[in-house]
Amino acid sequence: QVQLVESGGGLVQAGGSLKLSCAASGFTFGNYWMYWVRQAPGKGLEYVSGIKSDRGYYSDSVRGRFTISRDNAKNTLTLEMNALRPEDTAQYFCAGARGRINIYSFKKEDFDYYGEGTRVTVSS
C-alpha cells in the first residue's frame, strides 16, 4: 500500500522557520520525481518545489527561502522553509510522479501518489 505522510506543519510568526517532512512507503521512492505543492484557503493548487536526484527546483515565490531535499535510503522528502511570510499559509502536500509535471498547469491527478497534507499557518 502506497503512503505519503506529511508532518511538521504548524503555526509560526512571519520571518520564522518550519521543516516539513514526508515519509514515503509502498513504492520505489528513488525512481520518482517528488514534489511539494500547496493550496491556500480558497485557492487552487500551487507548485512549490520539486526534486529528482540532488537538484531542487523552486517556484519564484519560494526560491531562496525554501530548500527541498530527499533521502532515498530513508524514503523521506523534506522541505526547509525559512523567512516565512503570511502568503505562505496553506495546506502543503507531498506528491510523487514518474516524470516531470507541468508546474504551470497541473492538477492532483497528474501525480501518481499524493499525501493528505500538513497545514502551515504564518501569522503577521
Disulfide bonds with the S-S distance in Angstrom:
Cys22-Cys94 2.10
